[in-house]
Amino acid sequence: MSTASPIADALLPWYRENRRPLPWRDTRDPYAIWLSEVILQQTRVDQGRAYWHRFMERYPTVQDLAAASEDEVLRLWQGLGYYSRARNLRTAARQVVAEHGGRFPADHAALLGLKGVGDYTASAIASICFGIPEPVLDGNVYRVLARVFGIATPIDSTAGRKEFRALAAELIPTDHPGDHNQAMMELGATVCAPRDPDCDACPLVRRCVAHARGNMTEYPVKAGRTKIRKRHFNYLIIPAGDGLILQKRQGRDIWQGLYEPPLIETARAIGERTLLQELRTILPGGKEIRGRSPRIKHILSHQHIQAVFWHIDADLGGQVPASWEQVGKAALEGRALPRLIERYLQEDALLKGA
Ligand code: SF4
């Protein structure tokens, strides 16, 4: 075994014995690996596994995914969040077909040219599928490296990213670089946990600086926390036919391309009077507030949303915004909705036909 470091020597046998049996680990097909990496970027393995199967069944090849419509892909992605990943997935599939003859390029730089593929995903595909020794750095790897080497450089700084990447590149073996990368990530995911690392079960325990110092949870160091944006969403539930009015979200914002009821976003929580004033600017015809939901808190990684669903009876005979679309109950199934909206509509008596 020509490994590059004692760390790799200790990690590989541990990985081969302890790795979780995940479906994408039985293949070197770049399409299947790429799909798993994109899905798992912000998703737990349990949840991601079901989506991976769903995508592989519906689109068994990159050509199938490239031929799908954006609405269809978003619908299949529904519930996973970070929807730009789904849009990028389809765009990158089209790139692979149009620019690379339907085959993923066996080259780190060329992989980076695919939409939504950053250093992490390019390195994962390059090392796992093509045996190229490119290090993969995700949150798990940063944590393991910071602890094993006792590195206090903040991982969210330019200097930190550089230092950790150089170290990871030094450690990666030239044979089995894909297994090595996966071993690092697996160790962070299953043993070297953020709050309570199981050092007794760790193959690196004898080499771990943080363990020797007893300050494991002080690593990795982060420079600053991202500011949380607070938003107030007032959704208008307007019955139309046996369904309701929806519109497609536009612009560079959360949930781009997904469907939602008409939205009035305000700087702070509002009452009926203010809502009616706002409504007048959108709907000149008759309208009446029939009721409202309690305030619902929906938490995203960098945004906290307070949502209220206002039930409105409105005269839709007059002028209504061009973006509004009447969507019947049956057609609702085919629309990709943000989780917040999907949950509310499932509870809503209007759509249960009560
Ligand atoms: S010894 Fe403990 S802290 Fe160090 S890498 Fe292993 S699990 Fe993490």
Residues whose N, C-alpha, C, O or C-beta is under 5 A from the ligand:
A	BS01	SF4	V144 R147 V148 V191 C192 P197 D198 C199 C202 L204 V205 C208 A210 H211 M216
